Amino acid sequence: AQTVTQSQPEMSVQEAETVTLSCTYDTSESNYYLFWYKQPPSRQMILVIRQEAYKQQNATENRFSVNFQKAAKSFSLKISDSQLGDTAMYFCAFPDRGSTLGRLYFGRGTQLTVWP
Amino acid sequence: EPEVTQTPSHQVTQMGQEVILRCVPISNHLYFYWYRQILGQKVEFLVSFYNNEISEKSEIFDDQFSVERPDGSNFTLKIRSTKLEDSAMYFCASRDRQGTEAFFGQGTRLTVV
């Protein structure tokens, strides 16, 4: 069974600074996807970024980028130039390849607070 | 931009009552899901649905739960006799094909009193 581990329950960063949220996972698959979702205080789940495991290039979406290390099974999220609106719970998610429709496993989340 | 829509945003119900949570997935999506998040805990999978039948369900999804897609656009989750521990945020999600990201609705906060 797959597992997803987020070892940082809480993090804080000053506005305009850079922060990295960590995620590790366990799988025996060779080709898969990984996702970071953001959950602001409104509690909606918003996709931040996704990474395809067969691509060596790290995914980037504006201020958000990943550091994907396949051998180490590590998938960290870097937020550059942090903004107050980035304050949210961030979940790393991983589809269960043994699942017919790819149910997602979520980590326990990291609560990020951006302060002025 | 297409989005998954859930109604109501907040539902308060008495223990033992039936509730129906409604979702309108993105129109060209094929795979549908319900997830649950108890306050302060991680998001948990409940059930997946494809081609008008349940594809997979978790141990949480017992006989008190059911899903259906009554009219080709709505996707509903019914809890027959709610318990206090059913209080949670319920998320509907949809996806167009294997390997792509799931899009989540804004959630329904269910409070059982």
gemmi code that builds the backbone of each chain (N, CA, C; Angstrom):
import gemmi

chains = {
    "A": [
        ("ALA", (0.834, -1.184, 0.000), (0.000, 0.000, 0.000), (0.882, 1.251, 0.000)),
        ("GLN", (0.353, 2.276, -0.706), (1.112, 3.514, -0.745), (0.942, 4.294, 0.554)),
        ("THR", (1.966, 5.050, 0.907), (1.871, 5.966, 2.036), (2.407, 7.314, 1.600)),
        ("VAL", (1.898, 8.340, 2.232), (2.330, 9.707, 1.973), (2.627, 10.348, 3.319)),
        ("THR", (3.814, 10.896, 3.470), (4.229, 11.452, 4.754), (4.625, 12.911, 4.601)),
        ("GLN", (3.979, 13.745, 5.399), (4.371, 15.144, 5.501), (4.831, 15.344, 6.942)),
        ("SER", (6.100, 15.598, 7.093), (6.695, 15.584, 8.434), (6.607, 16.916, 9.154)),
        ("GLN", (6.127, 17.949, 8.466), (6.071, 19.287, 9.068), (4.608, 19.668, 9.308)),
        ("PRO", (4.104, 19.548, 10.511), (2.702, 19.911, 10.763), (2.449, 21.402, 10.544)),
        ("GLU", (3.428, 22.225, 10.875), (3.258, 23.677, 10.753), (4.558, 24.302, 10.283)),
        ("MET", (4.387, 25.348, 9.467), (5.542, 26.156, 9.082), (5.088, 27.606, 8.967)),
        ("SER", (6.045, 28.491, 9.132), (5.729, 29.906, 8.950), (6.856, 30.572, 8.178)),
        ("VAL", (6.494, 31.609, 7.447), (7.472, 32.315, 6.627), (7.055, 33.765, 6.518)),
        ("GLN", (8.032, 34.614, 6.392), (7.715, 36.025, 6.224), (7.393, 36.302, 4.758)),
        ("GLU", (6.506, 37.218, 4.561), (6.122, 37.651, 3.221), (7.368, 37.937, 2.394)),
        ("ALA", (7.326, 37.488, 1.134), (8.386, 37.675, 0.139), (9.529, 36.674, 0.276)),
        ("GLU", (9.534, 35.910, 1.339), (10.570, 34.913, 1.500), (10.172, 33.607, 0.797)),
        ("THR", (11.099, 32.659, 0.809), (10.885, 31.355, 0.181), (10.742, 30.288, 1.258)),
        ("VAL", (9.849, 29.362, 1.019), (9.630, 28.277, 1.969), (9.501, 26.963, 1.200)),
        ("THR", (9.945, 25.895, 1.826), (9.856, 24.559, 1.200), (9.114, 23.613, 2.125)),
        ("LEU", (8.100, 22.982, 1.579), (7.313, 21.997, 2.317), (7.704, 20.603, 1.824)),
        ("SER", (7.909, 19.693, 2.749), (8.413, 18.384, 2.354), (7.311, 17.331, 2.296)),
        ("CYS", (7.551, 16.343, 1.461), (6.625, 15.210, 1.317), (7.444, 14.008, 0.865)),
        ("THR", (7.246, 12.900, 1.502), (7.826, 11.651, 1.022), (6.714, 10.644, 0.836)),
        ("TYR", (6.962, 9.675, 0.002), (5.931, 8.705, -0.324), (6.581, 7.354, -0.535)),
        ("ASP", (5.759, 6.376, -0.599), (6.277, 5.028, -0.812), (5.440, 4.351, -1.890)),
        ("THR", (6.103, 3.814, -2.880), (5.401, 3.101, -3.934), (6.356, 2.149, -4.627)),
        ("SER", (5.799, 1.131, -5.222), (6.602, 0.212, -6.031), (6.418, 0.480, -7.521)),
        ("GLU", (5.580, 1.454, -7.827), (5.324, 1.802, -9.220), (6.494, 2.597, -9.798)),
        ("SER", (6.569, 2.608, -11.126), (7.627, 3.387, -11.775), (7.076, 4.621, -12.469)),
        ("ASN", (5.809, 4.585, -12.811), (5.202, 5.723, -13.490), (3.952, 6.142, -12.737)),
        ("TYR", (3.908, 7.372, -12.315), (2.799, 7.838, -11.496), (2.789, 9.358, -11.491)),
        ("TYR", (1.775, 9.910, -10.861), (1.649, 11.347, -10.701), (1.689, 11.687, -9.218)),
        ("LEU", (2.101, 12.892, -8.950), (2.083, 13.430, -7.592), (1.452, 14.813, -7.640)),
        ("PHE", (0.756, 15.171, -6.578), (0.040, 16.448, -6.557), (0.261, 17.169, -5.235)),
        ("TRP", (0.240, 18.487, -5.324), (0.113, 19.327, -4.133), (-1.217, 20.071, -4.241)),
        ("TYR", (-1.998, 19.973, -3.159), (-3.247, 20.720, -3.065), (-3.125, 21.720, -1.922)),
        ("LYS", (-3.819, 22.830, -2.118), (-3.854, 23.895, -1.114), (-5.272, 23.988, -0.564)),
        ("GLN", (-5.369, 24.143, 0.748), (-6.685, 24.311, 1.373), (-6.655, 25.568, 2.223)),
        ("PRO", (-7.134, 26.682, 1.693), (-7.169, 27.930, 2.471), (-8.242, 27.851, 3.554)),
        ("PRO", (-8.375, 28.894, 4.362), (-9.386, 28.859, 5.429), (-10.798, 28.562, 4.947)),
        ("SER", (-11.089, 28.869, 3.696), (-12.411, 28.530, 3.143), (-12.610, 27.019, 3.036)),
        ("ARG", (-11.531, 26.262, 3.156), (-11.503, 24.797, 3.150), (-11.718, 24.174, 1.772)),
        ("GLN", (-11.753, 24.976, 0.736), (-11.804, 24.396, -0.596), (-10.458, 23.765, -0.927)),
        ("MET", (-10.463, 22.691, -1.681), (-9.241, 22.015, -2.113), (-8.871, 22.514, -3.508)),
        ("ILE", (-7.692, 23.114, -3.603), (-7.265, 23.735, -4.862), (-5.960, 23.092, -5.302)),
        ("LEU", (-5.930, 22.613, -6.527), (-4.694, 22.027, -7.050), (-3.650, 23.118, -7.233)),
        ("VAL", (-2.468, 22.875, -6.700), (-1.371, 23.836, -6.837), (-0.460, 23.434, -7.987)),
        ("ILE", (-0.071, 22.152, -7.997), (0.904, 21.717, -8.984), (0.891, 20.207, -9.057)),
        ("ARG", (1.272, 19.669, -10.198), (1.392, 18.218, -10.329), (2.716, 17.882, -11.010)),
        ("GLN", (3.189, 16.688, -10.723), (4.447, 16.182, -11.274), (4.221, 14.795, -11.838)),
        ("GLU", (4.719, 14.567, -13.033), (4.656, 13.232, -13.618), (5.998, 12.549, -13.382)),
        ("ALA", (5.956, 11.356, -12.834), (7.176, 10.713, -12.372), (8.150, 10.394, -13.496)),
        ("TYR", (7.648, 10.200, -14.709), (8.560, 9.838, -15.795), (9.286, 11.059, -16.357)),
        ("LYS", (8.857, 12.246, -15.939), (9.524, 13.471, -16.388), (10.621, 13.845, -15.393)),
        ("GLN", (11.812, 14.014, -15.885), (12.918, 14.378, -15.004), (12.860, 15.846, -14.608)),
        ("GLN", (12.248, 16.653, -15.458), (12.185, 18.084, -15.169), (11.169, 18.347, -14.071)),
        ("ASN", (11.564, 19.180, -13.111), (10.659, 19.537, -12.033), (9.565, 20.475, -12.550)),
        ("ALA", (8.347, 20.227, -12.082), (7.230, 21.069, -12.499), (7.315, 22.448, -11.851)),
        ("THR", (6.838, 23.437, -12.592), (6.813, 24.821, -12.103), (5.503, 25.473, -12.509)),
        ("GLU", (4.917, 26.196, -11.571), (3.708, 26.988, -11.838), (3.885, 28.329, -11.141)),
        ("ASN", (4.363, 29.287, -11.909), (4.576, 30.640, -11.384), (5.502, 30.589, -10.167)),
        ("ARG", (5.022, 30.964, -8.989), (5.877, 30.999, -7.801), (6.047, 29.626, -7.145)),
        ("PHE", (5.338, 28.638, -7.656), (5.365, 27.305, -7.052), (6.204, 26.369, -7.914)),
        ("SER", (7.070, 25.635, -7.276), (7.865, 24.640, -7.987), (8.068, 23.439, -7.085)),
        ("VAL", (8.425, 22.336, -7.713), (8.674, 21.131, -6.928), (10.125, 20.718, -7.073)),
        ("ASN", (10.587, 20.022, -6.069), (11.873, 19.338, -6.137), (11.557, 17.854, -6.031)),
        ("PHE", (11.523, 17.201, -7.172), (11.130, 15.806, -7.255), (12.376, 14.942, -7.348)),
        ("GLN", (12.554, 14.082, -6.363), (13.682, 13.161, -6.355), (13.113, 11.746, -6.321)),
        ("LYS", (13.046, 11.158, -7.510), (12.355, 9.881, -7.648), (13.018, 8.778, -6.834)),
        ("ALA", (14.320, 8.704, -6.890), (15.017, 7.631, -6.176), (14.788, 7.737, -4.675)),
        ("ALA", (14.754, 8.938, -4.189), (14.537, 9.157, -2.757), (13.059, 9.179, -2.402)),
        ("LYS", (12.183, 9.143, -3.402), (10.734, 9.212, -3.206), (10.373, 10.452, -2.393)),
        ("SER", (10.882, 11.557, -2.868), (10.673, 12.839, -2.204), (10.061, 13.828, -3.184)),
        ("PHE", (9.132, 14.609, -2.703), (8.352, 15.511, -3.567), (8.065, 16.773, -2.767)),
        ("SER", (9.000, 17.703, -2.744), (8.828, 18.891, -1.922), (8.298, 20.049, -2.756)),
        ("LEU", (7.604, 20.932, -2.105), (6.992, 22.106, -2.748), (7.722, 23.350, -2.283)),
        ("LYS", (8.212, 24.120, -3.245), (8.869, 25.378, -2.929), (7.973, 26.532, -3.341)),
        ("ILE", (7.753, 27.424, -2.406), (6.963, 28.629, -2.685), (7.909, 29.823, -2.597)),
        ("SER", (8.060, 30.483, -3.715), (8.943, 31.658, -3.767), (8.121, 32.929, -3.607)),
        ("ASP", (8.780, 33.977, -3.090), (8.089, 35.268, -2.946), (6.722, 35.063, -2.261)),
        ("SER", (6.742, 34.470, -1.102), (5.500, 34.116, -0.388), (4.588, 35.330, -0.225)),
        ("GLN", (3.312, 35.075, -0.368), (2.307, 36.121, -0.207), (1.338, 35.740, 0.912)),
        ("LEU", (0.710, 36.757, 1.477), (-0.216, 36.502, 2.576), (-1.307, 35.512, 2.159)),
        ("GLY", (-1.705, 35.573, 0.909), (-2.736, 34.666, 0.409), (-2.288, 33.226, 0.285)),
        ("ASP", (-1.006, 32.971, 0.492), (-0.512, 31.592, 0.463), (-0.780, 30.888, 1.789)),
        ("THR", (-1.218, 31.626, 2.786), (-1.544, 31.004, 4.068), (-2.641, 29.975, 3.862)),
        ("ALA", (-2.336, 28.731, 4.189), (-3.266, 27.634, 3.922), (-2.674, 26.339, 4.463)),
        ("MET", (-3.488, 25.302, 4.428), (-3.008, 23.950, 4.669), (-2.619, 23.383, 3.309)),
        ("TYR", (-1.457, 22.770, 3.246), (-0.976, 22.185, 1.994), (-0.900, 20.668, 2.144)),
        ("PHE", (-1.513, 19.982, 1.198), (-1.541, 18.521, 1.210), (-0.798, 17.973, 0.010)),
        ("CYS", (0.046, 17.029, 0.272), (0.669, 16.231, -0.772), (-0.270, 15.051, -1.037)),
        ("ALA", (-0.471, 14.706, -2.298), (-1.409, 13.628, -2.622), (-0.832, 12.738, -3.707)),
        ("PHE", (-1.198, 11.480, -3.625), (-0.595, 10.453, -4.471), (-1.676, 9.454, -4.862)),
        ("PRO", (-1.880, 9.221, -6.147), (-2.909, 8.272, -6.559), (-2.495, 6.835, -6.276)),
        ("ASP", (-3.433, 6.069, -5.819), (-3.219, 4.657, -5.567), (-3.287, 3.915, -6.895)),
        ("ARG", (-2.189, 3.438, -7.396), (-2.178, 2.781, -8.698), (-2.887, 1.434, -8.659)),
        ("GLY", (-2.999, 0.893, -7.442), (-3.758, -0.341, -7.310), (-5.250, -0.109, -7.329)),
        ("SER", (-5.624, 1.157, -7.297), (-7.033, 1.532, -7.302), (-7.515, 1.665, -8.736)),
        ("THR", (-8.693, 1.184, -8.996), (-9.241, 1.203, -10.350), (-9.293, 2.611, -10.934)),
        ("LEU", (-9.714, 3.559, -10.125), (-9.871, 4.926, -10.611), (-8.894, 5.894, -9.945)),
        ("GLY", (-7.828, 5.374, -9.378), (-6.797, 6.257, -8.856), (-7.214, 7.076, -7.660)),
        ("ARG", (-7.786, 6.414, -6.650), (-8.104, 7.143, -5.425), (-6.857, 7.801, -4.896)),
        ("LEU", (-7.018, 8.972, -4.321), (-5.874, 9.719, -3.826), (-5.608, 9.409, -2.356)),
        ("TYR", (-4.323, 9.231, -2.048), (-3.879, 9.219, -0.665), (-3.339, 10.603, -0.344)),
        ("PHE", (-3.775, 11.146, 0.761), (-3.313, 12.455, 1.189), (-2.395, 12.326, 2.391)),
        ("GLY", (-1.390, 13.199, 2.436), (-0.629, 13.337, 3.657), (-1.456, 14.061, 4.706)),
        ("ARG", (-0.902, 14.201, 5.898), (-1.636, 14.845, 6.991), (-1.658, 16.355, 6.863)),
        ("GLY", (-0.861, 16.871, 5.944), (-0.910, 18.307, 5.680), (0.117, 19.100, 6.462)),
        ("THR", (0.476, 20.236, 5.893), (1.344, 21.211, 6.555), (0.622, 22.541, 6.569)),
        ("GLN", (0.413, 23.091, 7.758), (-0.226, 24.401, 7.875), (0.841, 25.468, 7.692)),
        ("LEU", (0.729, 26.204, 6.596), (1.673, 27.288, 6.314), (1.045, 28.621, 6.675)),
        ("THR", (1.783, 29.398, 7.441), (1.353, 30.756, 7.777), (2.370, 31.740, 7.207)),
        ("VAL", (1.887, 32.679, 6.419), (2.731, 33.735, 5.887), (2.427, 35.005, 6.672)),
        ("TRP", (3.446, 35.577, 7.263), (3.217, 36.766, 8.090), (3.897, 37.982, 7.459)),
        ("PRO", (3.339, 39.158, 7.741), (3.825, 40.382, 7.067), (5.239, 40.752, 7.520)),
    ],
    "B": [
        ("GLU", (-13.948, 29.200, -16.328), (-13.293, 27.912, -16.173), (-14.262, 26.923, -15.517)),
        ("PRO", (-14.367, 25.717, -16.052), (-15.303, 24.745, -15.466), (-14.909, 24.429, -14.033)),
        ("GLU", (-15.921, 24.156, -13.218), (-15.626, 23.819, -11.835), (-16.648, 22.814, -11.315)),
        ("VAL", (-16.257, 22.143, -10.257), (-17.148, 21.220, -9.567), (-17.940, 22.037, -8.543)),
        ("THR", (-19.243, 21.852, -8.539), (-20.113, 22.630, -7.664), (-20.799, 21.719, -6.664)),
        ("GLN", (-20.755, 22.098, -5.401), (-21.414, 21.306, -4.365), (-22.455, 22.158, -3.632)),
        ("THR", (-23.575, 21.497, -3.322), (-24.607, 22.151, -2.518), (-25.151, 21.176, -1.477)),
        ("PRO", (-25.552, 21.653, -0.313), (-25.343, 23.007, 0.177), (-23.909, 23.204, 0.636)),
        ("SER", (-23.557, 24.418, 0.996), (-22.213, 24.648, 1.515), (-22.129, 24.211, 2.974)),
        ("HIS", (-23.253, 24.303, 3.673), (-23.290, 23.894, 5.075), (-24.648, 23.269, 5.358)),
        ("GLN", (-24.623, 22.113, 6.005), (-25.858, 21.414, 6.355), (-25.784, 21.005, 7.816)),
        ("VAL", (-26.814, 21.380, 8.542), (-26.933, 20.951, 9.941), (-28.100, 19.985, 10.016)),
        ("THR", (-27.892, 18.845, 10.632), (-28.942, 17.845, 10.706), (-28.934, 17.180, 12.064)),
        ("GLN", (-30.074, 16.651, 12.427), (-30.162, 15.939, 13.694), (-29.717, 14.496, 13.512)),
        ("MET", (-29.111, 13.983, 14.529), (-28.663, 12.591, 14.523), (-29.837, 11.668, 14.159)),
        ("GLY", (-29.556, 10.730, 13.274), (-30.593, 9.801, 12.844), (-31.321, 10.224, 11.579)),
        ("GLN", (-31.149, 11.465, 11.176), (-31.805, 11.952, 9.969), (-31.004, 11.583, 8.724)),
        ("GLU", (-31.696, 11.576, 7.605), (-31.059, 11.323, 6.320), (-30.608, 12.651, 5.703)),
        ("VAL", (-29.449, 12.628, 5.090), (-28.999, 13.808, 4.361), (-28.555, 13.405, 2.964)),
        ("ILE", (-28.724, 14.329, 2.045), (-28.236, 14.141, 0.682), (-27.343, 15.319, 0.331)),
        ("LEU", (-26.128, 14.999, -0.007), (-25.175, 16.011, -0.435), (-25.084, 15.955, -1.954)),
        ("ARG", (-25.113, 17.110, -2.563), (-25.203, 17.169, -4.018), (-23.950, 17.750, -4.649)),
        ("CYS", (-23.675, 17.255, -5.833), (-22.470, 17.671, -6.554), (-22.801, 17.710, -8.043)),
        ("VAL", (-22.291, 18.723, -8.710), (-22.337, 18.750, -10.165), (-20.891, 18.738, -10.656)),
        ("PRO", (-20.436, 17.576, -11.157), (-19.050, 17.485, -11.633), (-18.852, 18.290, -12.918)),
        ("ILE", (-17.624, 18.407, -13.332), (-17.322, 19.057, -14.598), (-17.882, 18.193, -15.722)),
        ("SER", (-18.480, 18.822, -16.718), (-19.385, 18.121, -17.628), (-18.740, 17.010, -18.446)),
        ("ASN", (-17.518, 17.117, -18.849), (-16.926, 16.065, -19.677), (-16.112, 15.064, -18.873)),
        ("HIS", (-16.198, 15.153, -17.562), (-15.454, 14.225, -16.723), (-16.176, 12.883, -16.597)),
        ("LEU", (-15.368, 11.850, -16.385), (-15.902, 10.492, -16.388), (-15.858, 9.820, -15.022)),
        ("TYR", (-14.946, 10.282, -14.184), (-14.715, 9.610, -12.910), (-15.102, 10.564, -11.775)),
        ("PHE", (-15.799, 10.021, -10.808), (-16.334, 10.854, -9.743), (-15.986, 10.244, -8.385)),
        ("TYR", (-15.797, 11.118, -7.423), (-15.320, 10.688, -6.112), (-16.007, 11.484, -4.998)),
        ("TRP", (-16.077, 10.845, -3.855), (-16.390, 11.556, -2.608), (-15.256, 11.295, -1.621)),
        ("TYR", (-14.842, 12.384, -0.971), (-13.845, 12.326, 0.082), (-14.430, 13.012, 1.315)),
        ("ARG", (-13.843, 12.681, 2.458), (-14.313, 13.264, 3.704), (-13.119, 13.782, 4.492)),
        ("GLN", (-13.323, 14.892, 5.184), (-12.272, 15.431, 6.042), (-12.891, 15.830, 7.371)),
        ("ILE", (-12.635, 15.015, 8.387), (-13.039, 15.383, 9.737), (-12.137, 16.532, 10.177)),
        ("LEU", (-12.718, 17.469, 10.912), (-11.991, 18.680, 11.293), (-10.637, 18.358, 11.911)),
        ("GLY", (-9.600, 18.936, 11.338), (-8.257, 18.773, 11.882), (-7.548, 17.513, 11.440)),
        ("GLN", (-8.225, 16.722, 10.612), (-7.624, 15.470, 10.169), (-7.391, 15.492, 8.660)),
        ("LYS", (-6.792, 14.434, 8.164), (-6.484, 14.437, 6.738), (-7.698, 14.031, 5.913)),
        ("VAL", (-7.583, 14.270, 4.638), (-8.653, 13.951, 3.712), (-8.659, 12.439, 3.463)),
        ("GLU", (-9.854, 11.858, 3.537), (-9.979, 10.403, 3.380), (-10.915, 10.062, 2.227)),
        ("PHE", (-10.547, 9.073, 1.485), (-11.353, 8.599, 0.364), (-12.588, 7.858, 0.875)),
        ("LEU", (-13.712, 8.125, 0.240), (-14.933, 7.379, 0.555), (-15.292, 6.406, -0.575)),
        ("VAL", (-15.452, 6.942, -1.777), (-15.994, 6.120, -2.855), (-15.618, 6.732, -4.200)),
        ("SER", (-15.478, 5.858, -5.201), (-15.300, 6.311, -6.576), (-16.403, 5.707, -7.444)),
        ("PHE", (-16.696, 6.372, -8.537), (-17.885, 6.032, -9.332), (-17.574, 6.255, -10.794)),
        ("TYR", (-17.924, 5.249, -11.602), (-17.675, 5.356, -13.040), (-18.699, 4.527, -13.783)),
        ("ASN", (-19.176, 5.057, -14.865), (-20.107, 4.321, -15.721), (-21.323, 3.852, -14.923)),
        ("ASN", (-21.802, 4.762, -14.080), (-23.023, 4.545, -13.300), (-22.934, 3.426, -12.272)),
        ("GLU", (-21.733, 3.142, -11.826), (-21.634, 2.198, -10.726), (-20.413, 2.506, -9.870)),
        ("ILE", (-20.488, 2.026, -8.639), (-19.376, 2.209, -7.723), (-18.192, 1.387, -8.215)),
        ("SER", (-17.044, 2.041, -8.287), (-15.832, 1.356, -8.689), (-15.068, 0.836, -7.474)),
        ("GLU", (-15.034, 1.653, -6.467), (-14.279, 1.289, -5.277), (-14.839, 2.055, -4.085)),
        ("LYS", (-14.782, 1.441, -2.913), (-15.214, 2.145, -1.717), (-14.282, 1.794, -0.564)),
        ("SER", (-14.189, 2.722, 0.392), (-13.325, 2.492, 1.533), (-14.134, 1.833, 2.654)),
        ("GLU", (-13.422, 1.494, 3.709), (-14.090, 0.863, 4.859), (-15.024, 1.849, 5.567)),
        ("ILE", (-14.824, 3.135, 5.323), (-15.711, 4.138, 5.919), (-17.096, 4.063, 5.272)),
        ("PHE", (-17.119, 3.742, 4.011), (-18.351, 3.761, 3.200), (-19.157, 2.501, 3.491)),
        ("ASP", (-19.875, 2.533, 4.609), (-20.655, 1.351, 4.993), (-22.084, 1.449, 4.450)),
        ("ASP", (-22.953, 0.605, 4.962), (-24.314, 0.523, 4.418), (-25.139, 1.785, 4.634)),
        ("GLN", (-24.666, 2.672, 5.481), (-25.377, 3.938, 5.703), (-25.167, 4.922, 4.551)),
        ("PHE", (-24.166, 4.662, 3.732), (-23.833, 5.562, 2.640), (-24.298, 4.975, 1.306)),
        ("SER", (-24.685, 5.865, 0.421), (-24.964, 5.445, -0.949), (-24.678, 6.628, -1.876)),
        ("VAL", (-24.409, 6.303, -3.135), (-24.178, 7.335, -4.143), (-25.009, 6.998, -5.367)),
        ("GLU", (-25.354, 8.045, -6.087), (-25.986, 7.833, -7.365), (-25.800, 9.053, -8.256)),
        ("ARG", (-26.019, 8.803, -9.535), (-25.938, 9.863, -10.537), (-27.291, 9.836, -11.238)),
        ("PRO", (-28.254, 10.522, -10.657), (-29.647, 10.323, -11.070), (-29.980, 10.817, -12.473)),
        ("ASP", (-29.267, 11.843, -12.953), (-29.728, 12.453, -14.195), (-28.601, 12.798, -15.154)),
        ("GLY", (-27.443, 12.219, -15.004), (-26.348, 12.468, -15.924), (-25.558, 13.716, -15.635)),
        ("SER", (-26.025, 14.533, -14.683), (-25.230, 15.708, -14.333), (-24.943, 15.771, -12.837)),
        ("ASN", (-25.947, 15.440, -12.015), (-25.740, 15.469, -10.574), (-25.113, 14.170, -10.088)),
        ("PHE", (-24.381, 14.284, -8.997), (-23.760, 13.130, -8.350), (-23.999, 13.322, -6.864)),
        ("THR", (-24.740, 12.402, -6.250), (-25.162, 12.627, -4.874), (-24.580, 11.602, -3.923)),
        ("LEU", (-24.400, 12.046, -2.689), (-23.999, 11.176, -1.590), (-25.112, 11.232, -0.550)),
        ("LYS", (-25.648, 10.080, -0.219), (-26.711, 10.000, 0.775), (-26.197, 9.294, 2.015)),
        ("ILE", (-26.494, 9.867, 3.158), (-26.226, 9.208, 4.428), (-27.584, 8.943, 5.053)),
        ("ARG", (-27.897, 7.663, 5.245), (-29.266, 7.289, 5.605), (-29.649, 7.691, 7.025)),
        ("SER", (-28.813, 7.430, 7.965), (-29.097, 7.719, 9.369), (-27.833, 8.296, 9.979)),
        ("THR", (-27.767, 9.609, 10.014), (-26.515, 10.262, 10.393), (-26.151, 10.023, 11.845)),
        ("LYS", (-24.845, 9.957, 12.080), (-24.303, 9.823, 13.423), (-23.453, 11.060, 13.724)),
        ("LEU", (-23.194, 11.279, 14.979), (-22.384, 12.445, 15.353), (-21.038, 12.430, 14.647)),
        ("GLU", (-20.478, 11.226, 14.516), (-19.143, 11.107, 13.913), (-19.139, 11.308, 12.400)),
        ("ASP", (-20.307, 11.492, 11.811), (-20.369, 11.833, 10.390), (-20.113, 13.322, 10.150)),
        ("SER", (-20.057, 14.092, 11.209), (-19.755, 15.522, 11.071), (-18.371, 15.684, 10.443)),
        ("ALA", (-18.340, 16.370, 9.323), (-17.091, 16.493, 8.570), (-17.335, 17.405, 7.381)),
        ("MET", (-16.263, 17.673, 6.684), (-16.340, 18.332, 5.392), (-16.361, 17.234, 4.340)),
        ("TYR", (-17.302, 17.293, 3.424), (-17.406, 16.293, 2.373), (-17.074, 16.952, 1.038)),
        ("PHE", (-16.125, 16.361, 0.348), (-15.683, 16.898, -0.933), (-16.064, 15.953, -2.062)),
        ("CYS", (-16.607, 16.525, -3.097), (-16.826, 15.826, -4.342), (-15.665, 16.174, -5.276)),
        ("ALA", (-15.256, 15.232, -6.085), (-14.196, 15.484, -7.055), (-14.517, 14.763, -8.346)),
        ("SER", (-13.976, 15.278, -9.447), (-14.144, 14.599, -10.725), (-12.861, 14.694, -11.535)),
        ("ARG", (-12.765, 13.793, -12.481), (-11.550, 13.705, -13.283), (-11.943, 13.251, -14.668)),
        ("ASP", (-11.171, 13.686, -15.703), (-11.602, 13.331, -17.048), (-11.021, 12.005, -17.518)),
        ("ARG", (-9.848, 11.646, -17.063), (-9.259, 10.384, -17.477), (-8.160, 10.001, -16.514)),
        ("GLN", (-7.687, 8.815, -16.637), (-6.667, 8.302, -15.746), (-5.405, 9.161, -15.822)),
        ("GLY", (-4.864, 9.419, -14.660), (-3.586, 10.093, -14.604), (-3.648, 11.586, -14.525)),
        ("THR", (-4.789, 12.149, -14.741), (-4.892, 13.603, -14.620), (-5.393, 13.963, -13.222)),
        ("GLU", (-5.284, 15.231, -12.924), (-5.626, 15.643, -11.578), (-7.130, 15.647, -11.360)),
        ("ALA", (-7.510, 15.394, -10.123), (-8.902, 15.501, -9.726), (-9.196, 16.947, -9.357)),
        ("PHE", (-10.359, 17.417, -9.797), (-10.820, 18.751, -9.447), (-11.856, 18.618, -8.342)),
        ("PHE", (-11.662, 19.384, -7.298), (-12.523, 19.280, -6.128), (-13.550, 20.407, -6.101)),
        ("GLY", (-14.707, 20.091, -5.561), (-15.675, 21.124, -5.247), (-15.258, 21.869, -3.987)),
        ("GLN", (-16.070, 22.832, -3.631), (-15.719, 23.678, -2.484), (-16.083, 23.031, -1.157)),
        ("GLY", (-16.738, 21.867, -1.240), (-17.035, 21.122, -0.025), (-18.386, 21.453, 0.581)),
        ("THR", (-18.939, 20.477, 1.288), (-20.136, 20.675, 2.110), (-19.759, 20.361, 3.545)),
        ("ARG", (-19.965, 21.335, 4.393), (-19.706, 21.108, 5.822), (-20.953, 20.510, 6.445)),
        ("LEU", (-20.873, 19.265, 6.877), (-22.005, 18.592, 7.513), (-21.799, 18.591, 9.018)),
        ("THR", (-22.790, 19.097, 9.724), (-22.771, 19.100, 11.180), (-23.949, 18.291, 11.682)),
        ("VAL", (-23.663, 17.240, 12.420), (-24.707, 16.398, 12.986), (-24.817, 16.720, 14.475)),
        ("VAL", (-26.031, 17.079, 14.892), (-26.230, 17.488, 16.297), (-27.174, 16.522, 17.018)),
    ],
}
model = gemmi.Model(1)
for chain_id, residues in chains.items():
    chain = gemmi.Chain(chain_id)
    for i, (resn, *xyz) in enumerate(residues, 1):
        res = gemmi.Residue()
        res.name, res.seqid = resn, gemmi.SeqId(i, " ")
        for name, pos in zip(("N", "CA", "C"), xyz):
            atom = gemmi.Atom()
            atom.name, atom.element = name, gemmi.Element(name[0])
            atom.pos, atom.b_iso = gemmi.Position(*pos), 0.0
            res.add_atom(atom)
        chain.add_residue(res)
    model.add_chain(chain)
structure = gemmi.Structure()
structure.add_model(model)
structure.setup_entities()
